[in-house]
Each structure stands twice: as C-alpha cells, then as structure tokens.
Amino acid sequence: VSPTGQGVDHRQVQRELGEVGLQLQPPVTLTSTTIQVTWMVDRQAQFIQGYRVMYRTKTSAWLVQDVKSPAERTTILVDLKKGTEYEIKIRPYFDEFQGMDSESVIVRTPEE
C-alpha cells in the first residue's frame, strides 16, 4: 500500500513533518560553480518522501532542488555563479505537505 493512498491522515502527516529536525552541515565547495550540501536528520518521521533544498543569492528568489529519497542526506548544487554568496536551507516534504525549514547557512563560491 502506497503511503500516499487514501488512508493517510493529513493532520498526522503535517504534525510528523513539523517535528522533523534537520541540521545542515557546513557546505563543501567542489568547484567554483558546484557545492555539496549535506544534512543530518534529528528526528525521522514515517511520512517523508524527500527533502527540498532551497538556495538563493542575496538578490534572487529561492531556487529549489528536490531530493526525492528520504534515505538521502546529501545533494550537489550545480550551475552556481562564481564568487557569489548563497544562502541554503532545507525542509522535508510529503506530497504537498512540507515540514519546517532548517537553519540556513551561507556559503561563497570561489572566483575560480
């Protein structure tokens, strides 16, 4: 039976997602345009389909990269701008439900 089936109590999904704690680790700069983002999950919930990694520059809207596996704890952001500061945060999701954002971290891509 799929967890997204009819038997899901949406209040329970939202409550469980709201209790998930995520801790971003310091991002690792791989190249001048790629950053590896890693996180720890303080409290796992039965209702997690994946994680939404959000990132932006000081002047841009949030960009989103979905990690579609609840077992994953890392992703790589690509096509970033060189020599630019990015703010990164993450939240768990299940269907249209989303949990709380992690604390955000700031990382700067190198010039070269």
N, CA, C and O of each residue as an XYZ file, in Angstrom:
448
protein
N       0.858     -1.195      0.000
C       0.000      0.000      0.000
C       0.888      1.237      0.000
O       1.785      1.369      0.833
N       0.640      2.115     -0.914
C       1.405      3.353     -1.009
C       1.068      4.263      0.169
O      -0.099      4.379      0.545
N       2.086      4.915      0.762
C       1.790      5.843      1.861
C       0.957      7.028      1.400
O       0.352      7.714      2.224
N       0.916      7.279      0.098
C       0.119      8.389     -0.408
C      -1.317      7.970     -0.675
O      -2.096      8.749     -1.224
N      -1.682      6.739     -0.290
C      -3.036      6.227     -0.527
C      -4.074      6.957      0.293
O      -3.771      7.916      1.004
N      -5.299      6.488      0.184
C      -6.429      7.167      0.805
C      -6.387      7.141      2.330
O      -7.007      7.985      2.977
N      -5.665      6.183      2.913
C      -5.714      6.010      4.355
C      -4.861      6.967      5.154
O      -4.750      6.811      6.370
N      -4.256      7.949      4.519
C      -3.346      8.852      5.220
C      -4.131      9.958      5.917
O      -4.969     10.619      5.304
N      -3.853     10.150      7.194
C      -4.439     11.241      7.961
C      -3.567     12.478      7.745
O      -2.443     12.545      8.242
N      -4.080     13.434      7.016
C      -3.271     14.592      6.649
C      -2.810     15.390      7.867
O      -1.731     15.982      7.849
N      -3.616     15.407      8.913
C      -3.185     16.107     10.141
C      -1.974     15.409     10.742
O      -1.049     16.060     11.229
N      -1.985     14.063     10.705
C      -0.835     13.325     11.244
C       0.407     13.570     10.399
O       1.503     13.742     10.932
N       0.234     13.586      9.074
C       1.364     13.865      8.179
C       1.971     15.218      8.524
O       3.185     15.332      8.695
N       1.127     16.249      8.625
C       1.627     17.595      8.890
C       2.280     17.674     10.267
O       3.309     18.330     10.432
N       1.684     17.004     11.257
C       2.254     17.010     12.602
C       3.625     16.348     12.611
O       4.579     16.884     13.175
N       3.719     15.171     11.978
C       5.009     14.462     11.951
C       6.070     15.268     11.198
O       7.210     15.367     11.650
N       5.700     15.840     10.056
C       6.667     16.648      9.313
C       7.133     17.838     10.142
O       8.299     18.228     10.083
N       6.210     18.413     10.920
C       6.560     19.557     11.749
C       7.517     19.216     12.872
O       8.151     20.105     13.441
N       7.627     17.925     13.199
C       8.519     17.505     14.289
C       9.880     17.048     13.788
O      10.766     16.753     14.589
N      10.058     16.985     12.461
C      11.339     16.561     11.909
C      12.344     17.696     12.066
O      12.072     18.831     11.675
N      13.501     17.389     12.637
C      14.553     18.382     12.788
C      15.688     18.092     11.824
O      16.219     16.981     11.794
N      16.055     19.082     11.045
C      17.153     18.927     10.087
C      18.297     19.854     10.470
O      18.079     21.007     10.842
N      19.518     19.340     10.375
C      20.711     20.130     10.665
C      21.593     20.138      9.421
O      22.130     19.103      9.025
N      21.736     21.307      8.811
C      22.655     21.421      7.682
C      24.085     21.376      8.185
O      24.420     22.015      9.183
N      24.919     20.628      7.502
C      26.347     20.607      7.783
C      26.998     21.737      6.981
O      26.396     22.240      6.032
N      28.210     22.142      7.344
C      28.867     23.179      6.532
C      28.999     22.693      5.082
O      29.556     21.621      4.844
N      28.495     23.467      4.110
C      28.582     23.052      2.712
C      30.027     22.926      2.252
O      30.914     23.618      2.752
N      30.252     22.035      1.295
C      31.594     21.798      0.755
C      31.622     22.318     -0.681
O      30.826     21.898     -1.520
N      32.546     23.231     -0.948
C      32.701     23.753     -2.302
C      33.509     22.749     -3.116
O      34.658     22.458     -2.785
N      32.908     22.220     -4.183
C      33.584     21.238     -5.033
C      34.319     21.921     -6.178
O      35.460     21.575     -6.486
N      33.659     22.898     -6.811
C      34.301     23.720     -7.852
C      33.775     25.132     -7.666
O      33.048     25.407     -6.711
N      34.138     26.022     -8.568
C      33.659     27.404     -8.449
C      32.174     27.530     -8.769
O      31.585     28.590     -8.558
N      31.554     26.445     -9.283
C      30.127     26.510     -9.614
C      29.307     25.364     -9.004
O      28.118     25.236     -9.299
N      29.927     24.530     -8.158
C      29.191     23.431     -7.520
C      29.490     23.367     -6.029
O      30.622     23.564     -5.587
N      28.435     23.085     -5.267
C      28.537     22.973     -3.810
C      27.833     21.693     -3.386
O      26.736     21.391     -3.857
N      28.467     20.949     -2.497
C      27.830     19.766     -1.923
C      27.162     20.155     -0.610
O      27.784     20.747      0.272
N      25.879     19.807     -0.500
C      25.092     20.105      0.690
C      24.782     18.782      1.390
O      24.290     17.840      0.767
N      25.075     18.721      2.690
C      24.834     17.518      3.488
C      24.050     17.914      4.734
O      24.238     19.004      5.273
N      23.171     17.023      5.186
C      22.367     17.314      6.374
C      22.204     16.074      7.230
O      22.400     14.946      6.779
N      21.840     16.319      8.478
C      21.510     15.253      9.415
C      20.046     15.416      9.797
O      19.519     16.527      9.855
N      19.405     14.286     10.057
C      18.000     14.299     10.471
C      17.962     13.956     11.957
O      18.323     12.850     12.359
N      17.517     14.921     12.772
C      17.454     14.712     14.224
C      16.345     13.747     14.596
O      16.501     12.910     15.485
N      15.229     13.873     13.907
C      14.080     13.038     14.239
C      13.423     12.619     12.939
O      12.860     13.447     12.223
N      13.495     11.338     12.638
C      12.917     10.798     11.415
C      11.407     10.667     11.581
O      10.922     10.443     12.689
N      10.672     10.803     10.499
C       9.224     10.611     10.521
C       8.870      9.574      9.464
O       9.572      9.410      8.467
N       7.782      8.892      9.703
C       7.318      7.890      8.753
C       6.904      8.562      7.443
O       7.032      7.979      6.366
N       6.409      9.787      7.552
C       5.907     10.482      6.370
C       6.940     11.469      5.837
O       6.777     12.679      5.996
N       7.996     10.969      5.209
C       8.933     11.827      4.482
C       9.151     11.178      3.128
O       9.566     10.022      3.043
N       8.871     11.921      2.076
C       9.157     11.420      0.730
C      10.509     11.906      0.262
O      11.136     11.278     -0.591
N      10.962     13.015      0.808
C      12.235     13.566      0.383
C      12.478     14.903      1.052
O      11.823     15.270      2.027
N      13.437     15.614      0.497
C      13.862     16.885      1.073
C      13.914     17.938     -0.016
O      14.293     17.655     -1.153
N      13.536     19.140      0.334
C      13.552     20.269     -0.585
C      14.712     21.169     -0.176
O      14.678     21.804      0.878
N      15.732     21.214     -1.018
C      16.894     22.067     -0.771
C      16.638     23.389     -1.482
O      16.418     23.421     -2.693
N      16.668     24.477     -0.722
C      16.398     25.802     -1.271
C      17.648     26.654     -1.147
O      18.329     26.641     -0.121
N      17.937     27.398     -2.208
C      19.133     28.228     -2.186
C      18.895     29.484     -3.017
O      18.088     29.494     -3.947
N      19.619     30.544     -2.658
C      19.475     31.813     -3.370
C      20.685     32.698     -3.116
O      21.424     32.524     -2.147
N      20.859     33.651     -4.020
C      21.816     34.721     -3.766
C      21.066     35.800     -2.992
O      19.862     35.682     -2.765
N      21.768     36.837     -2.592
C      21.120     37.906     -1.837
C      20.027     38.601     -2.646
O      19.084     39.150     -2.077
N      20.153     38.578     -3.972
C      19.215     39.329     -4.803
C      18.231     38.454     -5.568
O      17.389     38.981     -6.296
N      18.311     37.128     -5.425
C      17.450     36.259     -6.229
C      16.332     35.639     -5.397
O      16.377     35.638     -4.167
N      15.336     35.116     -6.094
C      14.293     34.326     -5.453
C      14.879     32.956     -5.090
O      15.941     32.575     -5.582
N      14.179     32.230     -4.232
C      14.638     30.893     -3.850
C      14.591     29.961     -5.056
O      13.596     29.912     -5.780
N      15.669     29.230     -5.259
C      15.706     28.139     -6.223
C      15.535     26.851     -5.427
O      15.953     26.774     -4.272
N      14.922     25.840     -6.039
C      14.597     24.612     -5.315
C      15.184     23.414     -6.036
O      15.088     23.293     -7.258
N      15.795     22.529     -5.257
C      16.238     21.241     -5.779
C      15.665     20.165     -4.868
O      15.993     20.112     -3.682
N      14.813     19.311     -5.415
C      14.190     18.252     -4.622
C      15.079     17.016     -4.601
O      15.600     16.584     -5.630
N      15.239     16.458     -3.404
C      15.923     15.176     -3.218
C      14.804     14.183     -2.921
O      14.209     14.210     -1.844
N      14.524     13.313     -3.878
C      13.298     12.508     -3.826
C      13.461     11.179     -3.091
O      12.712     10.236     -3.345
N      14.420     11.099     -2.195
C      14.607      9.886     -1.404
C      14.772     10.253      0.061
O      15.651     11.045      0.399
N      13.934      9.687      0.953
C      14.066     10.010      2.380
C      15.361      9.487      2.979
O      15.758      9.935      4.054
N      16.039      8.542      2.308
C      17.292      8.000      2.836
C      18.492      8.868      2.476
O      19.538      8.764      3.117
N      18.363      9.713      1.475
C      19.474     10.563      1.055
C      19.762     11.627      2.109
O      18.854     12.119      2.780
N      21.027     11.967      2.241
C      21.446     13.011      3.185
C      22.406     13.991      2.532
O      23.075     14.764      3.218
N      22.474     13.959      1.202
C      23.396     14.858      0.511
C      22.901     15.121     -0.902
O      22.216     14.289     -1.497
N      23.255     16.286     -1.433
C      22.970     16.614     -2.827
C      24.005     17.620     -3.289
O      24.700     18.232     -2.478
N      24.101     17.782     -4.582
C      25.073     18.725     -5.149
C      24.312     19.789     -5.923
O      23.507     19.481     -6.802
N      24.577     21.040     -5.587
C      24.001     22.174     -6.308
C      24.966     22.529     -7.430
O      26.160     22.718     -7.196
N      24.446     22.619     -8.648
C      25.296     22.872     -9.820
C      24.890     24.169    -10.506
O      23.861     24.764    -10.184
N      25.708     24.595    -11.451
C      25.447     25.801    -12.253
C      25.308     27.051    -11.388
O      24.510     27.939    -11.690
N      26.091     27.112    -10.313
C      26.092     28.298     -9.464
C      26.997     29.360    -10.080
O      27.788     29.072    -10.978
N      26.871     30.576     -9.591
C      27.705     31.663    -10.086
C      29.015     31.696     -9.311
O      29.032     31.504     -8.095
N      30.113     31.941    -10.022
C      31.425     32.044     -9.377
C      31.475     33.281     -8.485
O      30.874     34.312     -8.788
N      32.210     33.152     -7.373
C      32.431     34.293     -6.492
C      31.157     34.894     -5.942
O      31.055     36.112     -5.800
N      30.183     34.053     -5.631
C      28.865     34.532     -5.194
C      28.492     33.875     -3.872
O      28.765     32.697     -3.643
N      27.862     34.663     -3.012
C      27.400     34.157     -1.722
C      25.992     33.587     -1.883
O      25.111     34.218     -2.467
N      25.803     32.382     -1.350
C      24.494     31.721     -1.400
C      24.005     31.427      0.017
O      24.776     31.087      0.914
N      22.702     31.573      0.177
C      22.034     31.139      1.405
C      21.334     29.821      1.076
O      20.651     29.711      0.058
N      21.511     28.817      1.951
C      20.963     27.483      1.704
C      20.170     27.040      2.923
O      20.594     27.251      4.060
N      19.017     26.425      2.681
C      18.240     25.798      3.750
C      17.525     24.587      3.165
O      17.517     24.385      1.951
N      16.929     23.791      4.031
C      16.317     22.538      3.593
C      15.061     22.281      4.414
O      14.960     22.714      5.562
N      14.102     21.570      3.816
C      12.902     21.162      4.565
C      12.433     19.800      4.056
O      12.607     19.483      2.879
N      11.839     18.995      4.937
C      11.283     17.714      4.497
C       9.928     17.932      3.832
O       9.247     18.923      4.097
N       9.543     16.993      2.964
C       8.212     17.081      2.366
C       7.590     15.703      2.185
O       8.275     14.680      2.170
N       6.282     15.715      2.049
C       5.488     14.519      1.758
C       4.305     14.985      0.932
O       3.458     15.722      1.437
N       4.223     14.571     -0.335
C       3.210     15.089     -1.250
C       3.239     16.619     -1.204
O       4.295     17.226     -1.380
N       2.084     17.238     -0.968
C       2.055     18.708     -0.948
C       2.396     19.268      0.428
O       2.471     20.486      0.588
N       2.602     18.416      1.419
C       2.897     18.876      2.779
C       4.395     19.128      2.929
O       5.221     18.396      2.383
N       4.729     20.179      3.680
C       6.125     20.499      3.910
C       6.362     20.728      5.392
O       5.509     21.257      6.105
N       7.546     20.314      5.840
C       7.920     20.495      7.232
C       8.601     21.835      7.450
O       8.554     22.723      6.599
N       9.228     21.959      8.596
C       9.893     23.208      8.978
C      11.239     23.332      8.261
O      11.906     22.336      7.982
N      11.617     24.571      7.972
C      12.933     24.835      7.379
C      14.021     24.592      8.410
O      13.832     24.818      9.605
N      15.164     24.127      7.923
C      16.354     24.073      8.772
C      16.861     25.498      8.981
O      16.376     26.435      8.347
N      17.828     25.654      9.867
C      18.562     26.918      9.924
C      19.267     27.087      8.586
O      19.714     26.105      7.992
N      19.368     28.308      8.113
C      20.060     28.496      6.841
C      21.555     28.676      7.082
O      21.985     29.109      8.152
N      22.329     28.333      6.065
C      23.776     28.540      6.099
C      24.165     29.404      4.898
O      23.483     29.418      3.873
N      25.260     30.110      5.051
C      25.785     30.958      3.989
C      27.086     30.343      3.498
O      27.936     29.942      4.293
N      27.230     30.274      2.197
C      28.469     29.753      1.599
C      28.784     30.614      0.382
O      27.886     31.111     -0.298
N      30.073     30.778      0.123
C      30.504     31.581     -1.023
C      31.264     30.695     -1.992
O      32.172     29.960     -1.606
N      30.879     30.776     -3.256
C      31.630     30.043     -4.283
C      32.914     30.808     -4.570
O      32.929     32.037     -4.509
N      33.995     30.091     -4.883
C      35.257     30.782     -5.202
C      35.189     31.473     -6.566
O      34.332     31.166     -7.394
N      36.103     32.402     -6.775
C      36.171     33.130     -8.052
C      36.592     32.203     -9.184
O      36.131     32.344    -10.317
N      37.467     31.257     -8.873
C      37.972     30.324     -9.909
C      37.896     28.902     -9.444
O      38.275     27.991    -10.180
